[in-house]
Every structure is written in structure tokens, then in C-alpha cells.
Amino acid sequence: MTLSLRSFLAAHEAETLRLAEPVSVVHAVTALQHALDAAGRFPVICIDKPLLADGRPAALPLVTNLGASRDLTARVLGFPSHREAARHYAAAAHAGAGAGIEPVIVAPESAPVRAIVAAGAAADLTILPALVQHALDPGPYLTAAHATTVDPESGIDNTAIQRCWIKGPRLMSWFPYPASHNMRNLRKYWAKGEACPVAFWIGHHPAVLMGAQAKLGYPESHWRSAGSLAKAPVRLVPSLTFGERLMVPADAEIVIEGAAPPGRLEADGPFGEYTSYSGPQVAAPVVEVAAVTRRRDAVYHDIGSGLADALVADNIVNEGKLYAAVKRLAPSLVNVHVPVSGRRFHAYLQLDRPAPGEARDAVQAALADRRTKAVFAFDADIDIFDERHVLWAVATRVQWARDSWVVAGLSGSSLDPSWGPGQRTTSKIGVDATLPPAAARDAPPPTPPVIRVPDLARAEALSLLSGKDMSKWPSA
Amino acid sequence: MAERLIPPGEKRGATIWVRCPGCAGWFHAAPELVAPDAPRLCCPHCRREFAADEAAAIARP
């Protein structure tokens, strides 16, 4: 079976909240995601009848919250558990140059995304149920648009999720973050006085989406990592506008093709960001749309920015990147968690009996990643997916003067709300929350033992509680 | 005017707020959008486009 968004939805109907009643694209869908996040529930959300801002029914149904659940995401990727996502993602996407699964090319007549073609004046972005997610967002945004550009020197493609504000039927702003590889490609075209060709593809199987988001070197195609995560080659089709110069996934739901004219910048934003703050209005390139192609019964995909929907999937991708980078330097690394609570900024590293100095090596390596801002090293007995356990280790295994260190002047994100005026780099902290090494490999660590009850007593306690109605007992 | 010396440890924000000359709504903008020759700002409240020097107010940190 060819992987696609619809093959995923068909397989996960039981984990889907499907609403048949009309729901507005203005704030209402995102409010639903906020409510579900607060309740700790992460279903896929399908809106059969989205209503556009002017009250008209949208031409397409809407799906969102695909990436909100770590558990579902890990299962979809074929990982044994979300707790092992870092290692498995690293093995699939960061196995080295030439690894992964080569994409295959299909003819346009065999590409589902080419079923309906609207080119030139027939192209109309305003029929899409693009959401106005948060207060201060100025209009409808594409939030799950995978922007694919090509390095004009090497011809190698790059793909990243980048927001677009729909400003008219054939015009939208596009915000490739300044440090992104797409921005690097765009600048090369603009330096030659040429418009930058770009295709935005929306809606695919989550395994393809997760693989396409792999944090790779430059220039390095993402199709192989997408195939690796999907365990099958990604089917590509030449774009309608640019042909084989710019390939797009044949099994996507929607493809928007166009070009960013050189030097043309317009206001974009404010926009609710991954930090869960609203990012400022910025000057961004615009895209003049040449064509919109889609499946016959296309489904529009949105990603809830600043919510679990965006953060969980994105953080798993970064866990894989950090695991691959740190493991090379610190072989005792066994796991990585980038928790939603820290947005992209925090990373928890788990090490199994690190050699003297190795925990600091690991932390230093992870701090070099542009996204991290605080990196913590823990022993293997700490559950790095339980923040109560994480904070207990920080409270009891850290002497701040000895075990933490601040490094200033590193690259970071200007979207970090804590930045001061004129700031261009960030300060970061490393924390070694591991125990001191034991005198001998099998000896206990030279610290007090953790309290525990014998296994038999624990089993008896659980037996006493079995069947008791706990719902009326105080929970806080 | 000489810049005020910022003591180490003193917190300062970086957000620049702009007031729309049309609807008087406030929104935040990056420094490059309130610089000379910047692209026109666009009010997210009323969609009015205006140059930074037409803003009703700009509150810089």
C-alpha cells in the first residue's frame, strides 16, 4: 500500500475526533486543540465541514493534531515505544551520507496530487481551509506547508515546514527562518537577480512528514530520510511549473507552486510560535503562485503552532539529531528527550555509567545545537520522560557551582522571548545531574542509597489498592 | 545622547510595539520593520498597511 495521509487516517479512525458539524477556521479549531492539550488528550482531529472566515464552506475537509501524541507518532513510525524515539529516529535518518531510501519518480498521470490542476488565474489559495490560529495572527496561514527549494549550485533539494500567510488567491508571504537552508537557497537565487522557485506540499503520511523534517547538512536532500522513516521510497513527480528541476511528492494532498521574486519583502505575522508566544511581524519574501494541484478529494492538513501538535513531532526529530551527534562523542549516551515543556530549548540526556568527564562532553555537544538552551545529563536510573523524576535528580544530584556552567555567545533563536535588545547570540546552561562514579564498576555510587521498599512489599501494596475507587481521593 | 549603561543582571525586553494609525491597535514588530526604508507594516487588527514613520506610536524597549 502506498503511504499517504488518507492511508494513515483510515488506519487510525479509533484515535480520531471527527466533527461532522461546521467549525470555523478562525480560532475555533485551534481552541479545540488548546482544550485537548490542557486535558492531556491527543486525538487526531478531522473537521469535515470547515467554515471559512467569511462563513462560506471550505472546498476541502481539514485534519490537524496528527503529531500531538508521542505514543501514536512512535507507533506510526514503527518504533517499539516513544521512549526509544531518539535512537530509532537517529538510525533511520542520520545513518550517514548515502543512507536512506532513494525516491522514485512517477509520471504526472500516475500522481494522485495531479488529479486536479489549477494553473495561472485558475489557482486560488482562498478555497483552502487555512486556519487563523491565534489572536494577533493577521490572517489565514499555511502551517503544514513543506517548502521545497533547490540549491541552484548543486541542484540538491531541501525541504522544511515554513509558514505562509495567504494574502490573496495567488499571493502569500513565506517565512523561511534566516538560518534555514531554504533561505540559503533563496539568497543564492536573489544574488543572481532571479526568482526562487518553490513548491509547498501539504498532507502526507506522518512517516514521510517526519522523515522530511530530518535536520540534515547543507545541501542534502530530505527525500532519502523521508523514505527511510516511511520504509518505502517516496514517490516524486516533476512539478507542473518547474518540471524535474523541482520535484514534489506524488502522494501529497495538495501542492502549491510558485516563485519568490528577488528582493520583494512584505510584512508577515505576528504569528503564534513554537515558544507559545506570538512572534513579531517580520519582513518576509512573498510567493507569486503559479499553480495549485491536488487530489480529487484532497484533505487539508494544519499543524497547531505552539501546541503539542507541532512540538511533539518536531522534538522527536530533534531527539534523533541530538542522539546521533552526541553518541559519536559520548558512547555512554542511551537516550534523549526534548520535552514539550521546554519547547525546543531543553534537552535531557541519559547516560549509562559515563566515564569521568563524559557527561560534560555530552552536554557540551548538545549545547552546540542551535535549538538547545539548557541541557541536562542524567543517569540511567532517572526516567527522563517523567519531569517529577527529572527535577528530583536536579534537586539532589547537583551542586550548582560545581555541576552547572553557562556559555554565552552561542547561536540561538531570535524568537526566544527572553532575548534583550540588540541580542544576536544566546547564553546557554549545561547541568551535570549524574551521580559521581563508583570506585569500582559494580560497586554502588559514593552517595546515599535512594529510598525504596522491597519488591514483595510493593506488590502487596498494589494488591491492597487493586479495585479501590480512587476517583474521590484528593489528587493534589 | 549617550546610551544608558545597563548594569549586568538587569532585565530588558526586546519587543517593539507599534500602534496602528488607523485602528489604534497595538502589535509587535521585528526591528527590521521599523528601520528606515523597511517594507510597510500591516496591522493585524484592521489590515491597514503603513510605513513605520506613519505609526501612531512606536514603543521601543
Interface residues (C-beta under 8 A of the other chain):
Chain A: L136 D137 P138 G139 L265 E266 A267 G269 P270 S278 P280 Q281 V282 A283 S414 P417 W419 G420 P421 G422 Q423
Chain B: K11 R12 G13 A14 T15 I16 V18 F27 H28 A29 A30 E32 L33 A38 P39 R40 L41 C42 C43 P44 R47 E49 R60 P61
